[in-house]
Amino acid sequence: MGILHRIWDSLRGPSAERVAVSKAESEVRWQKLQEDIGPFVYEEDGFSYPFDSGVSKICWSDIDRIVGYKLDMMTTDEICIEIHCNGRRWQFSESLAGWYQLLDRIKMVFPAIPDGWDWDVAMPPFATNYTVLYEREARGLPGRYNFYASLERADPAAVAAAFENQGWAMRKSGGEEMEANLSWGEISIVKDKQEVLLNGRVDFRPDHVEDLHHLLDGIAGVYQYEFYDEEGRVLLERRRPG
């Protein structure tokens, strides 16, 4: 083929045959990607994964909570799931080998997880879109209020929106008071002069404490919160100064 003919062919773009071959190759790569289990080892009762700290096994029956969200990587986004199990959190992201098999197997074990949740988390771009995918029922709430917090110069509507964005169900409980509910917590949100006060019952576990800490950190302003045991003794106290 002469040089002029080659130049003409390049200007015409790819032939139908080349397009078909490229499409077929893409489909094969996509199929392999979906079937790849990566470094995961699956068993009937759970799976193992080589974390940086070593290989750990996660049993399906020990999983308390599964959440999906998106990390802002500056120029791109990364969809993640976080598994809460035995007071620890394990994060997996879509860039991991075996990601699609992990999602498929989790969906098989927890069929109530909504189809297409990852697409919902993906849009709009760069928004976290924190979504609770699974929550174990009948978590242990204490018999009395054990959580109290105050947020200085906070907007009650913004506080309620922060809870809702983290998967809490919101409802009005009288006047301007709002109530946030999850299977492991019931918290009232009340405006008091220059503060927003939070109080309620929370299953005192490390993952729940960190969830609330992360939520409050996302709200601007000074805050303080406390957890108490059934006898009224302080279990934990934290404060973010101004």
C-alpha positions as a Markdown table, in Angstrom:
| # | Residue | x | y | z |
|---|---|---|---|---|
| 1 | Met | 0.0 | 0.0 | 0.0 |
| 2 | Gly | 1.4 | 3.4 | -1.0 |
| 3 | Ile | 1.9 | 6.2 | 1.5 |
| 4 | Leu | -0.9 | 8.3 | 0.1 |
| 5 | His | -3.3 | 5.3 | 0.4 |
| 6 | Arg | -2.3 | 4.8 | 4.1 |
| 7 | Ile | -2.8 | 8.5 | 4.8 |
| 8 | Trp | -6.3 | 8.3 | 3.2 |
| 9 | Asp | -7.2 | 5.2 | 5.3 |
| 10 | Ser | -6.1 | 6.9 | 8.5 |
| 11 | Leu | -8.2 | 10.0 | 7.7 |
| 12 | Arg | -11.3 | 7.8 | 7.0 |
| 13 | Gly | -11.1 | 6.4 | 10.6 |
| 14 | Pro | -11.2 | 2.8 | 11.7 |
| 15 | Ser | -13.0 | 0.2 | 9.4 |
| 16 | Ala | -16.1 | -1.6 | 10.5 |
| 17 | Glu | -14.0 | -4.7 | 10.9 |
| 18 | Arg | -11.5 | -3.0 | 13.3 |
| 19 | Val | -14.4 | -1.6 | 15.3 |
| 20 | Ala | -16.0 | -5.0 | 15.6 |
| 21 | Val | -12.6 | -6.5 | 16.8 |
| 22 | Ser | -12.1 | -3.7 | 19.3 |
| 23 | Lys | -15.6 | -4.2 | 20.7 |
| 24 | Ala | -15.1 | -7.9 | 21.0 |
| 25 | Glu | -11.8 | -7.4 | 22.8 |
| 26 | Ser | -13.5 | -4.9 | 25.2 |
| 27 | Glu | -16.2 | -7.4 | 26.0 |
| 28 | Val | -13.6 | -10.1 | 26.8 |
| 29 | Arg | -11.7 | -7.7 | 29.1 |
| 30 | Trp | -14.9 | -6.7 | 30.8 |
| 31 | Gln | -15.9 | -10.4 | 31.3 |
| 32 | Lys | -12.5 | -11.2 | 32.8 |
| 33 | Leu | -12.8 | -8.2 | 35.1 |
| 34 | Gln | -16.2 | -9.3 | 36.4 |
| 35 | Glu | -15.0 | -12.9 | 37.0 |
| 36 | Asp | -11.7 | -12.0 | 38.6 |
| 37 | Ile | -11.7 | -12.7 | 42.4 |
| 38 | Gly | -8.4 | -11.0 | 42.9 |
| 39 | Pro | -6.7 | -11.8 | 46.3 |
| 40 | Phe | -10.0 | -12.6 | 48.0 |
| 41 | Val | -10.5 | -16.2 | 49.3 |
| 42 | Tyr | -14.2 | -17.1 | 49.6 |
| 43 | Glu | -15.7 | -19.7 | 51.8 |
| 44 | Glu | -19.2 | -20.6 | 52.6 |
| 45 | Asp | -19.2 | -18.6 | 55.9 |
| 46 | Gly | -17.3 | -15.5 | 54.6 |
| 47 | Phe | -14.1 | -14.4 | 53.0 |
| 48 | Ser | -10.4 | -13.6 | 53.7 |
| 49 | Tyr | -8.4 | -10.7 | 52.4 |
| 50 | Pro | -4.7 | -9.8 | 52.7 |
| 51 | Phe | -4.8 | -6.4 | 54.4 |
| 52 | Asp | -1.7 | -4.4 | 55.1 |
| 53 | Ser | -1.9 | -5.7 | 58.7 |
| 54 | Gly | -2.1 | -9.3 | 57.5 |
| 55 | Val | -4.7 | -11.7 | 56.3 |
| 56 | Ser | -8.1 | -11.4 | 58.1 |
| 57 | Lys | -11.3 | -13.3 | 57.7 |
| 58 | Ile | -14.7 | -11.6 | 57.7 |
| 59 | Cys | -17.6 | -13.9 | 58.5 |
| 60 | Trp | -20.9 | -13.1 | 56.9 |
| 61 | Ser | -22.7 | -13.7 | 60.2 |
| 62 | Asp | -20.5 | -11.2 | 62.0 |
| 63 | Ile | -21.2 | -8.2 | 59.7 |
| 64 | Asp | -23.1 | -5.5 | 61.5 |
| 65 | Arg | -23.3 | -2.8 | 58.8 |
| 66 | Ile | -22.3 | -2.2 | 55.2 |
| 67 | Val | -22.1 | 1.3 | 53.8 |
| 68 | Gly | -21.3 | 2.6 | 50.3 |
| 69 | Tyr | -19.8 | 6.0 | 49.5 |
| 70 | Lys | -17.4 | 7.9 | 47.2 |
| 71 | Leu | -14.0 | 9.3 | 47.9 |
| 72 | Asp | -12.9 | 12.5 | 46.2 |
| 73 | Met | -9.5 | 11.7 | 44.6 |
| 74 | Met | -9.1 | 15.3 | 43.3 |
| 75 | Thr | -9.3 | 14.5 | 39.6 |
| 76 | Thr | -11.4 | 11.3 | 39.8 |
| 77 | Asp | -13.8 | 9.6 | 42.2 |
| 78 | Glu | -13.4 | 6.2 | 43.9 |
| 79 | Ile | -16.5 | 4.2 | 44.9 |
| 80 | Cys | -16.0 | 2.3 | 48.2 |
| 81 | Ile | -17.8 | 0.0 | 50.5 |
| 82 | Glu | -17.0 | -0.2 | 54.2 |
| 83 | Ile | -17.9 | -3.4 | 56.2 |
| 84 | His | -18.4 | -3.0 | 60.0 |
| 85 | Cys | -17.6 | -6.3 | 61.8 |
| 86 | Asn | -16.8 | -7.0 | 65.4 |
| 87 | Gly | -16.1 | -3.4 | 66.2 |
| 88 | Arg | -13.7 | -2.9 | 63.2 |
| 89 | Arg | -14.1 | -1.4 | 59.8 |
| 90 | Trp | -12.8 | -2.8 | 56.6 |
| 91 | Gln | -12.7 | -0.6 | 53.5 |
| 92 | Phe | -12.7 | -1.9 | 49.9 |
| 93 | Ser | -12.6 | 0.3 | 46.8 |
| 94 | Glu | -13.4 | -0.2 | 43.1 |
| 95 | Ser | -9.8 | -0.1 | 42.1 |
| 96 | Leu | -9.1 | -3.4 | 43.9 |
| 97 | Ala | -8.8 | -6.6 | 41.9 |
| 98 | Gly | -11.8 | -8.7 | 42.6 |
| 99 | Trp | -14.2 | -5.7 | 43.2 |
| 100 | Tyr | -17.0 | -7.0 | 41.1 |
| 101 | Gln | -17.0 | -10.5 | 42.5 |
| 102 | Leu | -17.0 | -9.0 | 46.0 |
| 103 | Leu | -20.1 | -6.9 | 45.2 |
| 104 | Asp | -21.8 | -10.0 | 43.7 |
| 105 | Arg | -21.1 | -12.2 | 46.6 |
| 106 | Ile | -22.2 | -9.6 | 49.2 |
| 107 | Lys | -25.4 | -9.1 | 47.2 |
| 108 | Met | -26.0 | -12.9 | 47.3 |
| 109 | Val | -25.6 | -13.0 | 51.1 |
| 110 | Phe | -27.5 | -9.7 | 51.7 |
| 111 | Pro | -30.2 | -9.6 | 49.0 |
| 112 | Ala | -31.9 | -6.5 | 50.5 |
| 113 | Ile | -29.0 | -4.4 | 49.3 |
| 114 | Pro | -30.6 | -2.3 | 46.5 |
| 115 | Asp | -29.6 | -3.0 | 42.9 |
| 116 | Gly | -27.6 | -0.3 | 41.2 |
| 117 | Trp | -26.5 | 1.4 | 44.5 |
| 118 | Asp | -23.1 | 2.0 | 43.1 |
| 119 | Trp | -24.6 | 4.0 | 40.2 |
| 120 | Asp | -26.6 | 6.1 | 42.7 |
| 121 | Val | -23.4 | 6.7 | 44.8 |
| 122 | Ala | -21.5 | 7.7 | 41.6 |
| 123 | Met | -23.7 | 10.7 | 40.9 |
| 124 | Pro | -23.3 | 13.6 | 41.2 |
| 125 | Pro | -19.5 | 13.6 | 40.9 |
| 126 | Phe | -17.3 | 14.4 | 43.9 |
| 127 | Ala | -20.2 | 14.1 | 46.4 |
| 128 | Thr | -19.6 | 11.5 | 49.2 |
| 129 | Asn | -23.2 | 10.1 | 48.9 |
| 130 | Tyr | -22.8 | 8.1 | 52.1 |
| 131 | Thr | -25.4 | 5.3 | 51.9 |
| 132 | Val | -26.2 | 2.6 | 54.4 |
| 133 | Leu | -26.6 | -0.6 | 52.4 |
| 134 | Tyr | -27.2 | -3.1 | 55.2 |
| 135 | Glu | -27.8 | -2.7 | 58.9 |
| 136 | Arg | -28.2 | -5.6 | 61.3 |
| 137 | Glu | -31.5 | -5.5 | 63.1 |
| 138 | Ala | -32.1 | -5.6 | 66.9 |
| 139 | Arg | -28.9 | -3.8 | 67.9 |
| 140 | Gly | -28.7 | -3.3 | 71.7 |
| 141 | Leu | -30.0 | 0.1 | 72.7 |
| 142 | Pro | -29.6 | 1.0 | 76.4 |
| 143 | Gly | -32.7 | 1.4 | 78.6 |
| 144 | Arg | -32.0 | 5.1 | 79.3 |
| 145 | Tyr | -30.4 | 8.1 | 77.6 |
| 146 | Asn | -26.7 | 7.6 | 77.4 |
| 147 | Phe | -25.6 | 10.1 | 74.8 |
| 148 | Tyr | -25.5 | 13.9 | 75.2 |
| 149 | Ala | -23.9 | 16.5 | 72.9 |
| 150 | Ser | -23.9 | 20.3 | 72.4 |
| 151 | Leu | -22.9 | 22.1 | 69.2 |
| 152 | Glu | -22.2 | 25.8 | 69.5 |
| 153 | Arg | -23.6 | 28.2 | 66.9 |
| 154 | Ala | -24.9 | 25.3 | 64.8 |
| 155 | Asp | -28.0 | 25.4 | 62.6 |
| 156 | Pro | -30.5 | 22.7 | 63.5 |
| 157 | Ala | -31.5 | 22.1 | 59.9 |
| 158 | Ala | -27.8 | 21.6 | 58.9 |
| 159 | Val | -27.4 | 19.2 | 61.8 |
| 160 | Ala | -30.5 | 17.2 | 60.8 |
| 161 | Ala | -29.3 | 17.2 | 57.2 |
| 162 | Ala | -25.9 | 15.8 | 58.3 |
| 163 | Phe | -27.6 | 12.9 | 60.1 |
| 164 | Glu | -29.8 | 12.3 | 57.1 |
| 165 | Asn | -26.8 | 12.2 | 54.8 |
| 166 | Gln | -25.3 | 9.5 | 57.0 |
| 167 | Gly | -28.3 | 7.3 | 56.6 |
| 168 | Trp | -30.3 | 8.3 | 59.7 |
| 169 | Ala | -34.1 | 8.4 | 59.3 |
| 170 | Met | -35.5 | 11.8 | 60.3 |
| 171 | Arg | -38.9 | 12.8 | 61.7 |
| 172 | Lys | -40.4 | 15.8 | 63.6 |
| 173 | Ser | -41.1 | 14.9 | 67.2 |
| 174 | Gly | -42.8 | 18.1 | 68.4 |
| 175 | Gly | -42.3 | 21.8 | 67.7 |
| 176 | Glu | -38.9 | 22.4 | 66.2 |
| 177 | Glu | -37.5 | 19.2 | 67.7 |
| 178 | Met | -36.3 | 16.5 | 65.3 |
| 179 | Glu | -35.5 | 12.9 | 65.9 |
| 180 | Ala | -32.8 | 10.8 | 64.1 |
| 181 | Asn | -33.2 | 7.0 | 64.0 |
| 182 | Leu | -31.0 | 4.1 | 63.1 |
| 183 | Ser | -31.2 | 0.5 | 64.3 |
| 184 | Trp | -28.5 | 1.3 | 66.8 |
| 185 | Gly | -29.5 | 4.8 | 67.8 |
| 186 | Glu | -32.3 | 7.3 | 68.6 |
| 187 | Ile | -31.1 | 10.9 | 69.0 |
| 188 | Ser | -33.2 | 14.1 | 69.5 |
| 189 | Ile | -32.0 | 17.3 | 67.9 |
| 190 | Val | -33.1 | 20.4 | 69.8 |
| 191 | Lys | -32.4 | 24.1 | 69.3 |
| 192 | Asp | -31.5 | 25.9 | 72.6 |
| 193 | Lys | -30.5 | 29.6 | 72.3 |
| 194 | Gln | -27.0 | 29.6 | 70.7 |
| 195 | Glu | -26.6 | 25.8 | 70.8 |
| 196 | Val | -28.0 | 22.7 | 69.3 |
| 197 | Leu | -28.4 | 19.9 | 71.8 |
| 198 | Leu | -28.4 | 16.2 | 71.1 |
| 199 | Asn | -29.5 | 13.5 | 73.5 |
| 200 | Gly | -30.7 | 10.0 | 73.1 |
| 201 | Arg | -29.9 | 6.3 | 73.3 |
| 202 | Val | -27.0 | 4.8 | 71.3 |
| 203 | Asp | -25.6 | 1.3 | 71.3 |
| 204 | Phe | -22.1 | 2.1 | 72.7 |
| 205 | Arg | -19.7 | 0.3 | 70.4 |
| 206 | Pro | -16.5 | 1.6 | 68.8 |
| 207 | Asp | -17.9 | 1.7 | 65.3 |
| 208 | His | -20.9 | 3.6 | 66.4 |
| 209 | Val | -18.9 | 6.1 | 68.4 |
| 210 | Glu | -16.6 | 6.7 | 65.4 |
| 211 | Asp | -19.6 | 7.1 | 63.1 |
| 212 | Leu | -21.0 | 9.9 | 65.4 |
| 213 | His | -17.6 | 11.5 | 65.8 |
| 214 | His | -17.1 | 11.6 | 62.0 |
| 215 | Leu | -20.6 | 13.0 | 61.6 |
| 216 | Leu | -20.1 | 15.8 | 64.2 |
| 217 | Asp | -16.6 | 16.6 | 62.7 |
| 218 | Gly | -18.4 | 17.4 | 59.5 |
| 219 | Ile | -20.5 | 20.1 | 61.1 |
| 220 | Ala | -18.7 | 23.5 | 61.6 |
| 221 | Gly | -18.3 | 24.8 | 65.1 |
| 222 | Val | -17.4 | 23.9 | 68.6 |
| 223 | Tyr | -18.9 | 20.7 | 70.0 |
| 224 | Gln | -18.8 | 18.4 | 73.0 |
| 225 | Tyr | -20.3 | 15.0 | 73.5 |
| 226 | Glu | -20.5 | 12.4 | 76.3 |
| 227 | Phe | -21.5 | 8.8 | 76.7 |
| 228 | Tyr | -22.7 | 7.3 | 80.0 |
| 229 | Asp | -23.2 | 3.8 | 81.4 |
| 230 | Glu | -26.5 | 2.6 | 83.0 |
| 231 | Glu | -25.3 | 3.9 | 86.4 |
| 232 | Gly | -24.7 | 7.4 | 85.0 |
| 233 | Arg | -20.9 | 7.2 | 85.0 |
| 234 | Val | -19.0 | 8.8 | 82.1 |
| 235 | Leu | -17.7 | 6.3 | 79.6 |
| 236 | Leu | -16.3 | 8.7 | 77.0 |
| 237 | Glu | -16.1 | 12.5 | 76.6 |
| 238 | Arg | -14.8 | 14.4 | 73.6 |
| 239 | Arg | -14.6 | 18.1 | 72.7 |
| 240 | Arg | -13.6 | 20.1 | 69.7 |
| 241 | Pro | -12.5 | 23.5 | 70.8 |
| 242 | Gly | -13.0 | 26.7 | 68.9 |
